[in-house]
Amino acid sequence: MAKADTQIITLQCEQCKNRNYTTTKNRKAHSGRLELRKYCKFCRTHTVHREVR
């Protein structure tokens, strides 16, 4: 089963701490925390969004 290893995670803005995005992640392939630069509508700029547990 290929979908058993993927989990839904939430991404939180590092500047304003709002949880803006959800995405899926394969825990076996990527064990560390995911970090992406995405647009934050509250800060109105592109900021780093990190995975929260």
C-alpha positions in Angstrom: 0.0 0.0 0.0 1.7 3.2 -1.2 -0.5 5.6 0.7 0.1 4.1 4.2 3.4 6.0 4.6 2.0 9.5 3.7 0.6 11.8 6.4 -1.2 15.1 6.3 0.9 17.9 7.9 0.3 21.5 8.7 2.7 24.4 7.7 3.1 27.4 10.0 4.4 30.8 9.1 7.6 31.6 11.0 6.9 35.3 11.3 3.3 35.5 12.4 2.9 31.9 13.6 -0.4 31.4 11.6 -1.1 27.9 10.3 -1.8 28.6 6.6 -1.3 25.5 4.6 -1.7 21.7 4.7 0.1 19.2 2.6 1.1 15.5 2.5 4.5 14.1 3.3 6.1 10.7 3.0 7.6 10.0 6.5 9.9 7.2 5.4 11.5 9.3 2.6 11.7 12.6 4.6 12.1 12.1 8.3 13.0 15.7 9.2 10.7 18.7 9.3 9.5 20.2 6.0 10.4 23.8 5.3 9.1 25.8 2.4 8.9 29.4 1.2 5.3 30.2 0.6 3.0 33.2 0.5 1.5 34.3 3.8 -1.7 36.3 3.4 -1.4 37.7 6.9 2.1 39.0 6.4 1.4 39.7 2.7 4.8 38.4 1.6 6.7 35.2 1.0 8.0 33.7 4.2 9.4 30.4 5.5 6.7 28.0 6.5 7.7 25.0 8.7 6.0 21.8 9.6 4.2 21.7 13.0 3.3 18.5 14.8 
